[in-house]
Amino acid sequence: MALMDLDDWQVVKKKKAAKKMVRRKEQPIFKAETCPEVHVPESVEEQNNMVQRIYYTVENLKQSEFWGSCQECFHVTLEENDSGKHQVGSQHVHTLHNSDCVCYGLGNFSSCVIARHQLAFLLLFLEQFKIPRNQTYVFDPVFSMLEISVLQELGLSVISENEEGKRTICRHTVFYMPHCGKALYNNLLWSNWSQDALSKLIVIGNSFKGIEERMLSRILQKDYVYIQKSLKAVEEAALPENHQYNDVFNDISIHYFPIQKLRTLPNEIWKLREQPKYYECDDLEIIRK
């Protein structure tokens, strides 16, 4: 069944462009500053209809061959460990049940089929690993008031200000960032540039290896140095390919940083602390004020 068949009264748009993010004051953030629940949609019926459409999408995705294949991917990367081969993965799965989750760049899921399926994936992932929805923080500068109210109705916490990806963590945290701009991943890595923080980090988003393959090495090192340096320590597993959801989840991988690999990096690499500037970056993929 084609993606359009699941929601044939919506126009399937091209793959979401990477969302842009604006700069904010540089400071560690351990708890999200979320939107107060004062956003009222045009009508309660409109909100309820959108919630129903989301749950309809969740059920279709849950019953799909793609989601079944994802279970194996999760098992290999996040659960399998008894032999010690995936020690970090096991460490993550045991702590995910009480971890935080941060989602950047969903887009306008009220009008975009792709964005709605990416939101459905997030809800299924939270259910799979028993991550509380009230410990899940979402942000996209393009969210409408209706979308904010729907996300709050779903039990998610909507971040009230643009973090530009510069969120410092102090506990195990999953970042779900489907098809976001390279600068957002780079900023996230910069904000957590230590062995301790990176070992607590899982990123579900654009393949870092794919970014390396598609960019000139000098550009990667100049503009996205934290992605470039992280390649020496990151483990990556691609989500399974599926023609039905190709536009939705293409080039998406699960990334994590085994502490054993992080400890093999030279001490000099951790002295790199310069904040990314992007002054001469021609294709910056985040919104800036």
N, C-alpha and C positions, 0 to 999 in steps of 0.2 A: 504494500500500500504506500503510495507516495505521501509526502508530508502534507501536500495540499488536500489530500483526501481526508485527513484527520480534522481539518479545520477549513473546509472549502469555501467558507464565506469570508475568509480573510485573504488579502492579497499578499502573497509571499514576496517579501522584498529581498534585495540582494543582501549578502552577508553584511552584518553590521559593521559599519566603520568603527575603528578604534575610538573609544571615548576619550575626550580630552578632559583634563583635570586642571584646576587652577591652583596656584601656589598658596600656601598658608604659612603662618609663622612656624618656624622650626621648633618643635617641642615634642617630647615623648608623650604618647597617648596610651593609657592603659585601659581606660573605659571610654566607650563611645559617648559623645554628647549627642543625644538623640532628639528627634523632633517631638515636641509636645503633641499630644493627641487632640489637636484642634482643627485638623484638616477635614472639611466636610465636602463630600462629593456633590455633584449636581443633584443627585437623588440617591436615596438608600437603595433603590432598585438597581440603579446603575452599578453601584458597588457590589451588590449581591450577585448580579449577573456576571461581573468580571471574576469574582471569586469562584463562581461555578464553572466558568470557562477554564480557569486555571486548574481546578481539580479534575475536570474532564481531561485536560492535557496530561496531568500527572498520571491518571489511570491508564491512558493510552501508552505513555512512555514506559510505565511500570510493566505492562504486558508485552512490550516489544522485545524482539530478538536482541536489539542493541543493549537494552538495560540488562538482559541476561548475560550478555558478554561482558558488560561492565563489572558484574559480580566477580568474575574470574580475575579481571584486572585489579580490582580492589583486594582480592584475596592475596594475589602475588605481591603487590606493592605495599599493602598496609596490614595484612594479617598473618601471612605465613612466617613462622619463625622457629618452630620447635628445633630445627637443626642448627639454628644460629646463623643461617645464611642470610636471613633478612632481619637481623636483630633490631635495626632502627625501625623497620616497618612494624614489627611487633610492639616496640615501645610506643609508637604512635597510636596503634589501634587500641591499646589498653588505656591510653590517656584521652583519646578522642571523645569518650563518653562524657567528659566534663570539660571539654575544650571550648574555645571560642571559634566562631567562624565569621569571616569578613568577606563581603561580596562587593566588588566594584564593577561598574560598567555593564549592568544588565540591559539598559536601553528601555525603550517604550514598549513594555510587554502588553499594554492594552491594545496596541495597534499592530504590533510586529509578531508574527508567528514564531520566528526564530528566537526572539527574546523571551517569549512565553514558554517555549520548550526549554530554554536555558534556566528559567526560573523553576520549572517543573523538576529539572535535574537537581537543582539545589535542594528543593524540598524532599526529594527522594533520598539524597545523600544524607541530609540531617536525620531522616528517619532510619536509614541503614545503620548509622553509627551513633544513634541516640544522642545527638547534639541538641540541646534545648533550643527552641526557636528564639526564646528571649535572650539567648547568648549569641545570636546571629545578627550581625550589623550590616546593613546594605546602604549603598550610596551610588547615585548617578546624577550628575547635574541636570539631566534632561527629564527626570521624573516629573510627571504632572501631579497636581493635587489629588486627583483620583487615584493615581498609582501609589502615592504615599499612603493614602487612607486604606487602600487594598492591602498593601504590605503590612501595615499595622494590624489590620483585621486578621491577617494570616499569622500574627504573633511575632513578626520580625521587628527588629529595632532599626529605625531609619536614622542614619547619621545626619545631623543638621547642618554640617559644614563640610566644605571640600577639603579633604586631607591631602590630596595629590599623591596618595599612596604612601605617605610618610608616617606610617604607624609603627611604633616600636612595641614589641610584644614582651611579655614577661612570663607567659605560659603557653602551652601548646595551642597553636592557632592554625586553622585552615583558611587560606585565602583563595576564594573562588573568583577568578578574573577572566572569563571567557572573551577572547578576541579583544583584549585591551591593548593599548599602545605600549611600545617598548619602554618608554620613559616611566610608566607606572610601575612596571616590574623592577626597573633599575632603582627607582626611588625606594621601593619596599626593601630591596636588598641592602641599600645604603643605610636605611633606618635600623637594620638588624645585623649590621656587619660585625658579628662576633661568633665564636664557636658555639657559645651557649644559646644565643638567640636563633641562629640558623638551624641548630639541631632540633628546635621546637617548631619549626616552620614547615608547612606543607603548602605548595602552590599548585592549584589546578588552573591552568591557563595555557597560553600559547607556548609551544615547544621552544625551550631555550636552545636546543640543538638546531632547530629549524631557523631560529633567528641568526645563529652563527653561520649557518650554511647560506643564508640569503643576503648577508651583509658583507661588505668589504671589511677585512680584519682591522684596517686602520680606523675605519669609521666606528666599528664596534668598540675598539679600545678607547677612542677619543670621546665618544658621546655616551656610551653605555658600558663603562668600565666595570661596574659591579656585576652585570650579567656576564661579561667576558671572564672575570676572575672566578665567578661562581661555577663556571663550567668544569673546573678542575675537581670540584667536590660534589656536584649535584648528581643524584640518581633520577632517572626519568623513565616513565612508562607511558606510552601513548594510549589514549582511549581507543577502543576498537573501531575500525572503519565500518561504516554502514551506509549504504547508498540512500536509505530512507532519510537519514539525518545528517547527510554529508555537509550541508550548508550550516548546520547548527553546531556541530562539534568537530569540524575538521581542524587539524593541527593542534588539538588540545591534548595536553599531557599532564600527568601527576608528577610533581617534582618534590623531592625531599633530600635532606642533607645528612647522611650518616656521620655520626660523631667521629667514627674511625677515620673516615676520609678527611674530615675537617682538620683533624689533628696531624695529618701528614703534610699539610700546607706550611710553607715557610712562615716564620714569625713576621717577616716584613710585610706580608700580604695584609695582616690585620692592622697595620699602621696606616693603611689607606682609609682616610676618614673625610676626604674632601666632599662637600655636598655637590651633587650634580647641578650644573648651571644651564646647559643646553643653549648657550649664547649663539653659537654658530651652527646649530642643528637645523638643516633645511626641511626635514620631514617630521618635525615634532608632532606627536599624535595625542597630545593632551590639550585641553582648553586652558588658556592662561588669561588672567585679567589684563 
